[in-house]
Amino acid sequence: MGFSLFFISIVKIPVLIGLFVLFRKKAKKLSDELEQSTGE
Amino acid sequence: MALINCPVCGKQVSDRGTDCIHCGSSLIVKFAECPECGNRQAEENERCEICGCPLNVKYVSCPECGNEMPEDAIRCENCGCPIEECVPIQVTEATPQAPWQPEMTYMPAEATADDATVIDKQAVRKKIKKYRILSDICLCLGSAALMDLVMRLLYNSYLPFGIVRIFELLFGVIIYN
């Protein structure tokens, strides 16, 4: 039981950090595109 | 056959003649009287030959005082009333009203390219906001998971029981049954 909880914690941290980075990148990409279209 | 008065000199001449035998003026041409000096002139003349007054000017009466003045006058010479303001408003025919239509709350089909661009930008902004919120949620959950992991590790080694219980309550994780 203790091991499984520990394992879940270890797995979910990188997953959540990966999702965080992914969403941030997407937001940044979209904001850059928006800035470019506004600048033109 | 009869005798008429010449319109210019006033002497009697035959109505069948084309010219006055006394002054030589034409009897066929229509004559107009000068409003200034009263001299009779040919109607086709633009100005009086004696005083130079314009002959073919139409006169209007002032709506305020009734004074007669040329049609192209700007103001009445007598009372100063502006003529343009006194012109009655022309009554136009009432145009039939368009049938009632409900207000358009949706985007019309013939929207221009600019409208489409604005809508597209709004959609992109919404998407950006959504991704930022999702990333913030992921960051919060990741931090919580990290803290949970750290506390587990620390609890097993160093930290006292009370602090671990606080984190257990905070993150909703039961470490020990």
Backbone of each chain as ProteinMPNN parsed JSONL, in Angstrom:
{"seq_chain_A": "MGFSLFFISIVKIPVLIGLFVLFRKKAKKLSDELEQSTGE", "coords_chain_A": {"N_chain_A": [[0.837, -1.216, 0.0], [1.805, 1.262, 0.888], [3.929, 1.486, -0.836], [2.679, 1.596, -3.32], [1.281, 4.046, -3.172], [3.437, 5.74, -2.954], [4.648, 5.268, -5.379], [2.673, 6.211, -7.118], [2.743, 8.921, -6.464], [5.301, 9.593, -7.306], [5.051, 9.16, -10.029], [2.98, 10.881, -10.781], [3.909, 13.444, -10.371], [5.956, 14.166, -12.383], [4.233, 13.901, -14.564], [2.285, 15.878, -14.134], [3.915, 18.11, -14.122], [4.853, 17.981, -16.714], [2.461, 18.355, -18.133], [1.927, 20.935, -17.295], [4.08, 22.325, -18.466], [3.502, 21.806, -21.15], [0.976, 23.04, -21.563], [1.671, 25.655, -21.016], [3.468, 26.168, -23.078], [1.787, 25.965, -25.29], [0.044, 28.082, -24.815], [1.837, 30.172, -24.987], [2.687, 29.985, -27.635], [0.313, 30.523, -29.003], [-0.16, 33.145, -28.124], [2.017, 34.445, -29.225], [1.477, 34.135, -31.952], [-0.832, 35.63, -32.094], [0.144, 38.169, -31.451], [1.805, 38.591, -33.638], [-0.056, 38.647, -35.755], [-1.485, 40.883, -35.0], [0.457, 42.834, -35.145], [1.048, 42.936, -37.857]], "CA_chain_A": [[0.0, 0.0, 0.0], [2.721, 2.403, 1.001], [4.743, 1.541, -2.057], [1.842, 2.051, -4.451], [1.067, 5.493, -3.001], [4.72, 6.368, -3.255], [4.843, 5.151, -6.83], [1.719, 7.148, -7.769], [3.26, 10.28, -6.263], [6.471, 9.783, -8.186], [4.61, 9.227, -11.432], [2.091, 12.015, -11.09], [4.64, 14.728, -10.359], [6.421, 14.535, -13.734], [3.092, 14.047, -15.496], [1.69, 17.203, -13.925], [4.876, 19.132, -14.567], [4.828, 17.916, -18.18], [1.232, 19.02, -18.593], [2.114, 22.37, -17.042], [4.972, 22.862, -19.512], [2.791, 21.707, -22.431], [-0.049, 24.084, -21.649], [2.361, 26.955, -21.086], [4.014, 26.319, -24.436], [0.661, 26.214, -26.201], [-0.43, 29.458, -24.574], [2.857, 31.113, -25.492], [2.645, 29.921, -29.098], [-0.884, 31.238, -29.459], [-0.021, 34.593, -27.871], [2.963, 34.95, -30.234], [0.733, 34.234, -33.224], [-1.756, 36.769, -31.973], [0.941, 39.399, -31.528], [2.246, 38.743, -35.038], [-1.196, 39.06, -36.582], [-1.84, 42.262, -34.621], [1.527, 43.711, -35.625], [0.909, 43.094, -39.302]], "C_chain_A": [[0.868, 1.261, 0.0], [3.532, 2.575, -0.267], [3.929, 2.071, -3.24], [1.576, 3.556, -4.369], [2.325, 6.263, -3.37], [4.972, 6.387, -4.757], [3.932, 6.134, -7.586], [2.233, 8.579, -7.649], [4.428, 10.556, -7.192], [6.046, 9.944, -9.639], [3.848, 10.518, -11.709], [2.815, 13.355, -11.076], [5.186, 15.074, -11.747], [5.307, 14.703, -14.746], [2.493, 15.449, -15.38], [2.627, 18.312, -14.381], [4.92, 19.174, -16.103], [3.609, 18.597, -18.756], [1.341, 20.535, -18.425], [2.947, 23.008, -18.157], [4.254, 22.879, -20.86], [1.775, 22.835, -22.607], [0.583, 25.475, -21.749], [2.897, 27.211, -22.499], [2.917, 26.658, -25.431], [0.17, 27.656, -26.069], [0.545, 30.467, -25.162], [2.822, 31.165, -27.022], [1.466, 30.717, -29.652], [-0.746, 32.742, -29.251], [0.967, 35.221, -28.86], [2.276, 35.137, -31.589], [-0.203, 35.44, -33.226], [-1.016, 38.094, -32.096], [1.386, 39.667, -32.957], [1.116, 39.242, -35.921], [-1.612, 40.486, -36.258], [-0.816, 43.246, -35.157], [1.45, 43.957, -37.101], [-0.252, 44.008, -39.642]], "O_chain_A": [[0.668, 2.183, -0.79], [3.784, 3.697, -0.707], [4.408, 2.872, -4.043], [1.64, 4.257, -5.38], [2.266, 7.307, -4.019], [5.439, 7.376, -5.321], [4.347, 6.789, -8.542], [2.172, 9.353, -8.604], [4.523, 11.629, -7.788], [6.603, 10.753, -10.381], [4.047, 11.163, -12.738], [2.363, 14.304, -11.716], [4.914, 16.164, -12.25], [5.396, 15.521, -15.662], [2.229, 16.115, -16.381], [2.197, 19.316, -14.949], [5.009, 20.243, -16.708], [3.7, 19.327, -19.743], [0.911, 21.307, -19.281], [2.6, 24.052, -18.71], [4.375, 23.839, -21.622], [1.718, 23.49, -23.648], [0.096, 26.348, -22.468], [2.791, 28.315, -23.034], [3.085, 27.516, -26.298], [-0.081, 28.346, -27.057], [0.149, 31.473, -25.75], [2.914, 32.234, -27.624], [1.592, 31.47, -30.618], [-1.164, 33.528, -30.101], [0.796, 36.364, -29.284], [2.463, 36.145, -32.271], [-0.338, 36.156, -34.219], [-1.483, 39.021, -32.757], [1.355, 40.802, -33.433], [1.302, 40.146, -36.735], [-2.045, 41.221, -37.145], [-1.161, 44.352, -35.573], [1.748, 45.056, -37.568], [-0.518, 44.256, -40.818]]}, "seq_chain_B": "MALINCPVCGKQVSDRGTDCIHCGSSLIVKFAECPECGNRQAEENERCEICGCPLNVKYVSCPECGNEMPEDAIRCENCGCPIEECVPIQVTEATPQAPWQPEMTYMPAEATADDATVIDKQAVRKKIKKYRILSDICLCLGSAALMDLVMRLLYNSYLPFGIVRIFELLFGVIIYN", "coords_chain_B": {"N_chain_B": [[-59.352, 96.738, -88.726], [-57.733, 99.083, -86.789], [-56.89, 101.757, -84.529], [-54.122, 101.856, -82.383], [-52.352, 102.531, -79.318], [-48.956, 103.343, -79.337], [-46.698, 101.275, -77.579], [-44.359, 102.391, -76.636], [-43.971, 105.195, -77.269], [-46.537, 106.078, -77.043], [-48.173, 107.229, -78.874], [-50.75, 107.236, -81.401], [-51.072, 104.509, -83.564], [-51.417, 102.317, -86.411], [-52.852, 99.106, -85.92], [-52.111, 97.096, -87.594], [-49.638, 97.584, -88.549], [-46.087, 96.924, -88.348], [-44.104, 98.405, -87.178], [-43.745, 101.378, -85.186], [-44.738, 104.461, -86.48], [-43.9, 106.815, -85.458], [-41.891, 106.62, -83.398], [-40.464, 104.456, -84.211], [-40.255, 102.035, -82.932], [-40.724, 98.502, -82.449], [-43.817, 96.925, -83.034], [-44.536, 94.354, -82.715], [-42.918, 93.045, -80.928], [-42.972, 92.063, -77.532], [-43.481, 94.078, -74.693], [-41.942, 95.208, -71.674], [-42.358, 96.779, -68.514], [-40.139, 98.943, -66.86], [-39.328, 98.404, -63.495], [-38.189, 100.369, -61.968], [-37.86, 102.962, -63.28], [-40.088, 103.053, -64.877], [-40.012, 103.032, -67.611], [-40.848, 101.745, -70.797], [-39.773, 98.79, -72.18], [-38.314, 96.437, -74.514], [-39.32, 93.121, -73.929], [-37.446, 91.157, -74.01], [-35.096, 92.301, -73.293], [-32.451, 92.391, -70.922], [-31.735, 94.343, -69.127], [-32.831, 97.634, -68.19], [-32.793, 100.195, -70.569], [-32.459, 102.81, -69.875], [-32.195, 103.295, -67.019], [-30.768, 101.072, -66.229], [-31.726, 99.103, -64.635], [-32.359, 95.731, -63.706], [-34.552, 93.75, -65.675], [-35.894, 91.309, -65.912], [-36.228, 90.225, -63.413], [-37.517, 88.271, -60.839], [-39.797, 89.058, -58.317], [-40.212, 88.794, -54.83], [-42.22, 88.685, -51.89], [-41.496, 89.803, -48.608], [-41.747, 87.567, -45.912], [-42.053, 88.569, -43.391], [-42.453, 91.461, -43.259], [-43.658, 92.033, -45.64], [-42.47, 93.461, -47.66], [-41.445, 94.029, -50.985], [-38.963, 92.386, -52.836], [-36.0, 91.455, -54.757], [-35.827, 88.092, -56.036], [-33.448, 86.762, -55.572], [-32.397, 87.915, -53.334], [-30.676, 88.145, -50.201], [-31.317, 89.115, -47.702], [-34.111, 90.868, -46.334], [-34.571, 94.183, -47.309], [-35.933, 95.974, -45.848], [-36.743, 94.978, -43.232], [-34.722, 93.27, -42.542], [-34.98, 90.594, -42.353], [-33.825, 87.327, -42.734], [-33.958, 85.68, -45.824], [-33.601, 83.024, -46.454], [-34.199, 81.65, -44.151], [-36.854, 82.0, -43.992], [-37.99, 80.499, -45.882], [-40.484, 78.235, -46.626], [-40.755, 74.953, -45.265], [-40.336, 72.215, -47.32], [-42.814, 69.893, -47.932], [-42.448, 66.575, -47.933], [-43.296, 63.463, -49.481], [-44.515, 60.906, -47.405], [-42.434, 58.26, -46.628], [-42.9, 54.795, -46.986], [-42.777, 52.746, -44.096], [-40.255, 50.388, -43.275], [-40.791, 46.884, -42.893], [-41.035, 45.489, -39.589], [-38.169, 44.126, -38.063], [-36.547, 41.598, -36.215], [-33.934, 42.235, -33.796], [-30.586, 41.565, -34.678], [-28.882, 39.068, -33.216], [-27.009, 37.339, -33.783], [-24.111, 36.414, -35.73], [-24.041, 37.954, -38.84], [-24.485, 36.463, -42.097], [-23.21, 37.735, -44.178], [-20.907, 38.843, -43.148], [-17.991, 40.881, -42.888], [-14.482, 40.544, -43.786], [-12.936, 41.712, -41.807], [-14.558, 41.554, -39.524], [-14.57, 38.805, -39.196], [-11.89, 38.414, -38.584], [-11.678, 39.739, -36.157], [-13.362, 38.205, -34.549], [-12.01, 35.798, -34.697], [-9.642, 36.483, -33.382], [-10.618, 36.949, -30.832], [-11.423, 34.375, -30.148], [-8.949, 33.094, -30.114], [-7.734, 34.423, -27.998], [-9.341, 33.551, -25.908], [-8.676, 30.862, -25.939], [-6.003, 30.96, -25.224], [-6.248, 31.906, -22.632], [-7.568, 29.739, -21.479], [-5.64, 27.686, -21.697], [-3.687, 28.743, -20.051], [-4.939, 28.717, -17.553], [-5.295, 25.981, -17.249], [-2.632, 25.155, -17.16], [-1.866, 26.417, -14.801], [-3.43, 25.034, -12.97], [-2.308, 22.491, -13.239], [0.238, 23.055, -12.297], [-0.301, 23.672, -9.611], [-1.34, 21.22, -8.695], [0.848, 19.567, -9.182], [2.768, 20.716, -7.487], [1.542, 20.188, -5.068], [1.598, 17.41, -5.086], [4.321, 17.014, -5.104], [5.046, 18.12, -2.661], [3.674, 16.364, -1.042], [5.026, 14.006, -1.564], [7.561, 14.682, -0.639], [7.003, 15.098, 2.047], [6.248, 12.568, 2.81], [8.631, 11.233, 2.514], [10.207, 12.62, 4.303], [8.781, 12.243, 6.643], [9.058, 9.563, 7.069], [11.637, 9.587, 7.756], [12.599, 11.98, 9.324], [10.673, 14.05, 10.19], [8.371, 15.219, 12.756], [5.295, 13.76, 13.974], [3.006, 15.376, 14.057], [3.23, 17.487, 12.157], [3.185, 16.114, 9.77], [0.612, 15.15, 9.824], [-0.831, 17.484, 9.485], [-0.225, 18.141, 6.85], [-1.302, 15.926, 5.698], [-4.006, 16.396, 6.087], [-4.241, 18.718, 4.618], [-3.627, 17.984, 1.934], [-5.242, 15.827, 1.612], [-4.431, 13.221, 1.803], [-3.952, 10.037, 3.011], [-1.527, 8.899, 4.997], [-0.719, 7.102, 7.003], [-2.552, 4.43, 8.327]], "CA_chain_B": [[-58.367, 97.797, -88.721], [-58.013, 100.024, -85.694], [-55.708, 102.505, -84.072], [-53.683, 101.504, -81.023], [-51.285, 103.386, -78.794], [-47.612, 102.727, -79.347], [-46.305, 100.986, -76.19], [-43.166, 103.144, -76.23], [-44.179, 106.652, -77.275], [-47.916, 106.36, -76.66], [-48.925, 107.87, -79.963], [-51.64, 106.295, -82.081], [-50.562, 103.877, -84.796], [-52.282, 101.251, -86.885], [-52.535, 97.792, -85.308], [-51.607, 96.187, -88.628], [-48.231, 97.9, -88.796], [-45.115, 96.198, -87.525], [-43.298, 99.398, -86.468], [-44.373, 102.662, -84.889], [-44.3, 105.456, -87.463], [-43.39, 107.987, -84.745], [-40.598, 106.368, -82.719], [-39.764, 103.379, -84.887], [-40.163, 100.806, -82.123], [-41.468, 97.374, -82.998], [-45.125, 96.707, -82.416], [-44.713, 92.896, -82.523], [-42.169, 92.629, -79.738], [-43.659, 92.324, -76.265], [-42.768, 95.07, -73.896], [-42.031, 95.107, -70.224], [-42.162, 98.079, -67.877], [-39.053, 98.923, -65.874], [-39.897, 98.637, -62.16], [-37.548, 101.514, -61.323], [-38.168, 104.247, -63.905], [-41.356, 102.974, -65.585], [-39.797, 103.048, -69.061], [-41.244, 100.496, -71.454], [-38.651, 98.185, -72.896], [-38.574, 95.115, -75.072], [-39.323, 92.149, -72.82], [-36.259, 90.302, -74.064], [-33.948, 93.01, -72.703], [-32.145, 91.973, -69.554], [-31.678, 95.531, -68.276], [-33.47, 98.842, -68.702], [-31.836, 100.983, -71.357], [-32.315, 104.143, -69.278], [-31.645, 103.29, -65.649], [-29.912, 99.898, -66.012], [-32.353, 98.184, -63.679], [-32.671, 94.415, -64.308], [-35.974, 93.689, -66.006], [-36.515, 89.984, -65.775], [-36.036, 89.702, -62.06], [-38.769, 87.96, -60.149], [-39.846, 89.683, -57.003], [-40.943, 88.06, -53.802], [-42.553, 89.541, -50.752], [-40.904, 89.348, -47.342], [-42.777, 86.941, -45.081], [-42.207, 89.307, -42.137], [-43.041, 92.804, -43.402], [-44.377, 92.139, -46.901], [-41.713, 94.279, -48.593], [-41.071, 93.311, -52.197], [-37.514, 92.404, -53.093], [-35.629, 90.455, -55.755], [-35.906, 86.706, -55.56], [-32.122, 86.286, -55.138], [-31.92, 88.7, -52.19], [-30.347, 87.343, -49.024], [-32.071, 89.656, -46.574], [-35.079, 91.911, -46.64], [-33.966, 95.508, -47.123], [-36.758, 96.756, -44.916], [-36.711, 94.507, -41.842], [-33.507, 92.477, -42.307], [-35.324, 89.172, -42.162], [-33.132, 86.457, -43.704], [-34.931, 85.036, -46.701], [-33.417, 81.564, -46.45], [-34.873, 81.073, -42.99], [-38.291, 82.137, -44.126], [-38.492, 79.58, -46.905], [-41.228, 77.16, -45.954], [-40.204, 73.602, -45.4], [-41.06, 71.447, -48.318], [-43.41, 68.671, -47.38], [-42.183, 65.43, -48.807], [-44.211, 62.336, -49.287], [-44.073, 59.987, -46.353], [-41.945, 56.994, -47.172], [-43.452, 53.673, -46.217], [-41.818, 52.171, -43.151], [-39.827, 49.012, -43.538], [-41.395, 45.968, -41.921], [-40.236, 45.277, -38.376], [-37.301, 42.948, -38.08], [-35.924, 41.428, -34.894], [-32.517, 42.596, -33.734], [-29.721, 40.427, -34.999], [-27.986, 38.748, -32.11], [-26.033, 36.387, -34.292], [-23.227, 36.985, -36.737], [-24.675, 37.845, -40.148], [-23.761, 35.623, -43.055], [-22.385, 38.574, -45.047], [-19.924, 39.56, -42.345], [-16.785, 41.207, -43.64], [-13.267, 39.857, -43.368], [-12.493, 42.321, -40.549], [-15.345, 40.967, -38.455], [-14.081, 37.435, -39.012], [-10.593, 38.5, -37.926], [-11.905, 40.121, -34.761], [-13.928, 37.033, -33.874], [-10.927, 34.831, -34.614], [-8.728, 36.937, -32.323], [-11.275, 36.715, -29.546], [-11.37, 32.929, -29.899], [-7.558, 32.772, -29.769], [-7.5, 34.931, -26.636], [-10.028, 32.624, -24.991], [-7.888, 29.63, -25.911], [-4.792, 31.252, -24.438], [-6.664, 31.968, -21.224], [-7.889, 28.369, -21.059], [-4.377, 26.956, -21.528], [-2.987, 29.273, -18.874], [-5.636, 28.212, -16.355], [-4.965, 24.548, -17.14], [-1.239, 25.028, -16.72], [-1.822, 26.796, -13.387], [-3.983, 23.906, -12.203], [-1.284, 21.44, -13.251], [1.321, 23.492, -11.413], [-0.768, 23.524, -8.224], [-1.416, 19.784, -8.381], [2.228, 19.065, -9.156], [3.39, 21.188, -6.248], [0.94, 19.443, -3.961], [2.125, 16.042, -5.157], [5.734, 17.076, -4.7], [5.056, 18.318, -1.209], [3.205, 15.096, -0.464], [6.142, 13.055, -1.666], [8.628, 15.143, 0.262], [6.582, 14.878, 3.427], [6.329, 11.129, 3.064], [10.039, 10.869, 2.697], [10.686, 13.236, 5.539], [8.101, 11.631, 7.78], [9.684, 8.266, 7.31], [12.972, 9.744, 8.31], [12.883, 12.954, 10.393], [9.683, 14.997, 10.712], [7.477, 14.699, 13.79], [3.999, 13.263, 13.53], [2.012, 16.455, 13.927], [3.372, 18.236, 10.904], [2.737, 15.231, 8.69], [-0.855, 15.091, 9.876], [-1.332, 18.754, 8.892], [-0.124, 18.002, 5.391], [-2.284, 14.918, 5.292], [-5.308, 17.061, 6.013], [-4.197, 19.706, 3.531], [-3.619, 17.355, 0.606], [-6.22, 14.754, 1.559], [-3.732, 11.945, 1.592], [-3.759, 9.29, 4.264], [-0.221, 8.252, 4.934], [-0.744, 5.921, 7.889], [-3.865, 4.052, 8.853]], "C_chain_B": [[-58.745, 98.821, -87.664], [-56.73, 100.721, -85.301], [-55.395, 102.088, -82.637], [-52.613, 102.509, -80.596], [-49.965, 102.637, -78.854], [-47.192, 102.496, -77.909], [-45.107, 101.814, -75.722], [-43.475, 104.645, -76.159], [-45.614, 107.052, -76.953], [-48.753, 107.006, -77.756], [-49.714, 106.813, -80.726], [-51.029, 105.814, -83.39], [-51.527, 102.781, -85.197], [-51.864, 99.926, -86.266], [-52.019, 96.799, -86.334], [-50.147, 96.447, -88.951], [-47.313, 97.119, -87.865], [-44.25, 97.164, -86.718], [-44.106, 100.675, -86.238], [-43.847, 103.706, -85.891], [-43.685, 106.675, -86.79], [-42.009, 107.718, -84.13], [-39.816, 105.22, -83.333], [-39.653, 102.092, -84.088], [-41.065, 99.724, -82.682], [-42.781, 97.215, -82.246], [-45.386, 95.214, -82.148], [-44.062, 92.451, -81.206], [-42.947, 92.997, -78.483], [-42.804, 93.252, -75.428], [-42.99, 94.821, -72.414], [-41.726, 96.48, -69.631], [-41.069, 97.961, -66.823], [-39.633, 99.211, -64.489], [-39.317, 99.876, -61.481], [-38.05, 102.834, -61.93], [-39.487, 104.238, -64.688], [-41.212, 102.991, -67.086], [-40.183, 101.708, -69.665], [-40.109, 100.012, -72.345], [-39.118, 96.904, -73.562], [-38.379, 94.082, -73.965], [-38.054, 91.297, -72.81], [-35.021, 90.993, -73.507], [-33.726, 92.553, -71.27], [-32.169, 93.168, -68.612], [-32.376, 96.711, -68.954], [-32.416, 99.695, -69.422], [-31.572, 102.35, -70.726], [-31.627, 104.085, -67.917], [-30.767, 102.074, -65.36], [-30.483, 98.893, -65.024], [-32.625, 96.835, -64.343], [-34.174, 94.247, -64.479], [-36.623, 92.349, -65.666], [-36.305, 89.367, -64.395], [-37.389, 89.446, -61.428], [-38.704, 88.527, -58.741], [-40.677, 88.823, -56.056], [-41.231, 89.02, -52.655], [-41.981, 88.929, -49.477], [-41.981, 88.726, -46.473], [-43.007, 87.696, -43.775], [-42.992, 90.608, -42.324], [-43.796, 92.973, -44.716], [-43.674, 92.986, -47.949], [-41.321, 93.451, -49.812], [-39.585, 93.469, -52.451], [-37.188, 91.343, -54.13], [-35.563, 89.055, -55.15], [-34.563, 86.216, -55.014], [-31.579, 87.078, -53.948], [-31.686, 87.793, -50.988], [-31.18, 87.794, -47.819], [-33.091, 90.682, -47.076], [-34.439, 93.266, -46.35], [-34.697, 96.325, -46.067], [-36.584, 96.305, -43.468], [-35.478, 93.649, -41.532], [-33.776, 91.006, -42.094], [-34.565, 88.323, -43.176], [-34.136, 85.645, -44.507], [-34.831, 83.525, -46.612], [-34.166, 80.916, -45.301], [-36.379, 81.09, -43.134], [-38.873, 81.205, -45.171], [-39.241, 78.453, -46.217], [-40.616, 75.804, -46.228], [-41.049, 72.817, -46.382], [-41.562, 70.146, -47.701], [-43.172, 67.548, -48.364], [-43.162, 64.308, -48.507], [-43.64, 61.378, -48.253], [-43.65, 58.668, -46.974], [-42.512, 55.844, -46.343], [-42.377, 53.041, -45.335], [-41.505, 50.73, -43.512], [-40.466, 48.094, -42.504], [-40.45, 45.682, -40.767], [-39.431, 44.008, -38.493], [-36.669, 42.803, -36.707], [-34.448, 41.802, -34.944], [-31.66, 41.352, -33.945], [-28.744, 40.194, -33.861], [-26.925, 37.727, -32.544], [-25.178, 37.061, -35.348], [-23.876, 36.85, -38.108], [-23.802, 37.076, -41.126], [-22.823, 36.452, -43.922], [-21.393, 39.4, -44.242], [-18.643, 39.764, -43.143], [-15.585, 40.438, -43.097], [-12.748, 40.407, -42.044], [-13.231, 41.724, -39.368], [-14.843, 39.562, -38.145], [-12.747, 37.445, -38.275], [-10.76, 38.821, -36.45], [-12.409, 38.926, -33.967], [-12.844, 35.981, -33.681], [-9.96, 35.207, -33.492], [-9.32, 36.699, -30.946], [-11.208, 35.239, -29.173], [-9.957, 32.52, -29.468], [-7.245, 33.226, -28.348], [-8.14, 34.019, -25.592], [-9.227, 31.338, -24.834], [-6.643, 29.815, -25.047], [-5.128, 31.256, -22.946], [-6.915, 30.559, -20.68], [-6.605, 27.575, -20.798], [-3.622, 27.441, -20.3], [-3.627, 28.763, -17.588], [-5.292, 26.742, -16.142], [-3.532, 24.348, -16.636], [-1.094, 25.41, -15.255], [-2.345, 25.664, -12.5], [-2.958, 22.781, -12.11], [-0.143, 21.789, -12.306], [0.937, 23.301, -9.945], [-0.778, 22.048, -7.823], [-0.018, 19.175, -8.289], [2.951, 19.476, -7.892], [2.871, 20.413, -5.055], [1.495, 18.022, -3.919], [3.581, 16.007, -4.704], [5.871, 17.22, -3.182], [4.662, 17.03, -0.486], [4.34, 14.086, -0.425], [7.25, 13.408, -0.675], [8.258, 14.84, 1.713], [6.601, 13.395, 3.788], [7.763, 10.717, 3.387], [10.557, 11.4, 4.034], [10.052, 12.599, 6.767], [8.759, 10.303, 8.125], [11.044, 8.429, 7.961], [12.987, 10.659, 9.527], [11.672, 13.626, 11.024], [8.791, 14.379, 11.785], [6.072, 14.436, 13.242], [2.998, 14.394, 13.226], [2.061, 17.183, 12.593], [2.876, 17.399, 9.721], [1.221, 15.171, 8.648], [-1.481, 16.363, 9.258], [-1.308, 18.658, 7.374], [-1.081, 16.95, 4.864], [-3.666, 15.535, 5.144], [-5.354, 18.031, 4.83], [-4.34, 19.048, 2.166], [-4.592, 16.182, 0.504], [-5.594, 13.391, 1.34], [-3.552, 11.268, 2.967], [-2.445, 8.52, 4.15], [-0.224, 6.972, 5.783], [-2.157, 5.667, 8.38], [-3.706, 3.624, 10.31]], "O_chain_B": [[-59.857, 99.346, -87.623], [-55.634, 100.322, -85.694], [-56.286, 101.984, -81.794], [-52.052, 103.234, -81.417], [-49.867, 101.469, -78.478], [-47.305, 103.403, -77.085], [-44.87, 101.921, -74.518], [-43.268, 105.283, -75.126], [-45.888, 108.208, -76.631], [-49.933, 107.29, -77.551], [-49.374, 105.63, -80.692], [-50.54, 106.6, -84.202], [-52.365, 102.365, -84.398], [-50.675, 99.652, -86.104], [-51.527, 95.737, -85.952], [-49.49, 95.607, -89.566], [-47.694, 96.714, -86.767], [-43.716, 96.783, -85.676], [-45.021, 100.999, -86.994], [-42.639, 103.806, -86.11], [-43.027, 107.482, -87.447], [-41.075, 108.497, -84.322], [-38.642, 105.026, -83.019], [-39.007, 101.146, -84.538], [-42.071, 100.023, -83.325], [-42.854, 97.346, -81.024], [-46.333, 94.858, -81.446], [-44.586, 91.603, -80.483], [-43.506, 94.089, -78.377], [-41.574, 93.206, -75.46], [-44.022, 94.32, -71.969], [-40.932, 97.243, -70.181], [-41.054, 97.035, -66.012], [-40.37, 100.185, -64.333], [-39.897, 100.378, -60.519], [-38.581, 103.698, -61.232], [-39.956, 105.293, -65.117], [-42.223, 102.967, -67.787], [-39.876, 100.657, -69.104], [-39.57, 100.763, -73.158], [-40.169, 96.356, -73.229], [-37.431, 94.144, -73.182], [-37.636, 90.785, -71.772], [-34.003, 90.341, -73.272], [-34.671, 92.354, -70.508], [-32.564, 93.048, -67.452], [-32.482, 96.749, -70.18], [-31.302, 99.88, -68.933], [-30.555, 102.977, -71.021], [-30.609, 104.741, -67.692], [-30.084, 102.049, -64.336], [-29.804, 97.947, -64.626], [-33.096, 96.819, -65.48], [-34.962, 94.547, -63.582], [-37.758, 92.289, -65.194], [-36.218, 88.148, -64.244], [-38.287, 90.286, -61.475], [-37.67, 88.471, -58.075], [-41.685, 88.223, -56.43], [-40.557, 90.036, -52.489], [-41.981, 87.711, -49.294], [-43.047, 89.321, -46.313], [-44.029, 87.499, -43.117], [-44.015, 90.848, -41.681], [-44.507, 93.963, -44.889], [-44.227, 93.21, -49.026], [-40.91, 92.298, -49.677], [-39.025, 94.555, -52.299], [-37.986, 90.437, -54.368], [-35.293, 88.861, -53.965], [-34.521, 85.373, -54.119], [-30.411, 86.923, -53.593], [-32.397, 86.809, -50.783], [-31.673, 86.982, -47.036], [-32.913, 91.279, -48.138], [-33.845, 93.475, -45.292], [-34.138, 97.248, -45.475], [-36.316, 97.118, -42.583], [-35.225, 93.338, -40.368], [-32.884, 90.257, -41.695], [-34.658, 88.584, -44.376], [-35.036, 85.012, -43.955], [-35.839, 82.822, -46.684], [-34.696, 79.811, -45.421], [-37.093, 80.313, -42.498], [-40.09, 81.123, -45.336], [-38.702, 77.79, -45.331], [-40.039, 75.557, -47.287], [-42.276, 72.76, -46.295], [-40.823, 69.414, -47.042], [-43.651, 67.585, -49.497], [-43.759, 64.229, -47.433], [-42.444, 61.087, -48.237], [-44.392, 58.046, -47.733], [-42.585, 55.938, -45.118], [-41.24, 52.83, -45.756], [-42.356, 49.973, -43.98], [-40.66, 48.495, -41.357], [-39.232, 45.638, -40.936], [-39.914, 42.97, -38.947], [-36.291, 43.803, -36.097], [-33.799, 41.703, -35.986], [-31.965, 40.261, -33.465], [-27.884, 41.03, -33.583], [-26.068, 37.321, -31.758], [-25.495, 38.159, -35.805], [-24.23, 35.741, -38.507], [-22.577, 37.037, -41.013], [-21.779, 35.968, -44.357], [-21.074, 40.53, -44.614], [-18.264, 38.929, -43.964], [-15.677, 39.766, -42.07], [-12.183, 39.662, -41.243], [-12.631, 41.421, -38.337], [-14.709, 39.179, -36.983], [-12.496, 36.581, -37.434], [-10.077, 38.254, -35.598], [-11.948, 38.664, -32.857], [-12.766, 35.347, -32.628], [-9.513, 34.342, -32.739], [-8.622, 36.301, -30.013], [-10.964, 34.895, -28.017], [-9.791, 31.699, -28.566], [-6.582, 32.52, -27.589], [-7.562, 33.752, -24.539], [-9.114, 30.793, -23.736], [-6.282, 28.949, -24.251], [-4.407, 30.696, -22.121], [-6.52, 30.236, -19.559], [-6.5, 26.874, -19.791], [-2.995, 26.651, -19.594], [-2.923, 28.417, -16.639], [-5.033, 26.306, -15.02], [-3.266, 23.487, -15.797], [-0.297, 24.81, -14.534], [-1.793, 25.372, -11.439], [-2.76, 22.193, -11.047], [0.379, 20.925, -11.602], [1.74, 22.831, -9.139], [-0.289, 21.677, -6.756], [0.252, 18.358, -7.408], [3.668, 18.675, -7.293], [3.622, 20.031, -4.158], [1.82, 17.501, -2.852], [4.01, 15.085, -4.01], [6.675, 16.554, -2.53], [5.241, 16.665, 0.537], [4.583, 13.416, 0.579], [7.791, 12.549, 0.021], [9.089, 14.386, 2.499], [6.925, 13.017, 4.914], [8.057, 9.998, 4.341], [11.25, 10.706, 4.777], [10.701, 12.435, 7.8], [8.982, 9.969, 9.288], [11.539, 7.523, 8.632], [13.33, 10.227, 10.628], [11.617, 13.771, 12.245], [8.488, 13.187, 11.747], [5.739, 14.871, 12.14], [2.252, 14.338, 12.249], [1.026, 17.453, 11.985], [2.236, 17.909, 8.801], [0.618, 15.146, 7.575], [-2.519, 16.304, 8.6], [-2.262, 19.05, 6.701], [-1.6, 17.053, 3.753], [-4.399, 15.237, 4.201], [-6.366, 18.147, 4.139], [-5.108, 19.523, 1.33], [-4.752, 15.605, -0.572], [-6.209, 12.511, 0.739], [-3.066, 11.868, 3.926], [-2.29, 7.622, 3.322], [0.21, 5.91, 5.337], [-2.861, 6.587, 8.796], [-4.689, 3.262, 10.957]]}, "name": "protein", "num_of_chains": 2, "seq": "MGFSLFFISIVKIPVLIGLFVLFRKKAKKLSDELEQSTGEMALINCPVCGKQVSDRGTDCIHCGSSLIVKFAECPECGNRQAEENERCEICGCPLNVKYVSCPECGNEMPEDAIRCENCGCPIEECVPIQVTEATPQAPWQPEMTYMPAEATADDATVIDKQAVRKKIKKYRILSDICLCLGSAALMDLVMRLLYNSYLPFGIVRIFELLFGVIIYN"}
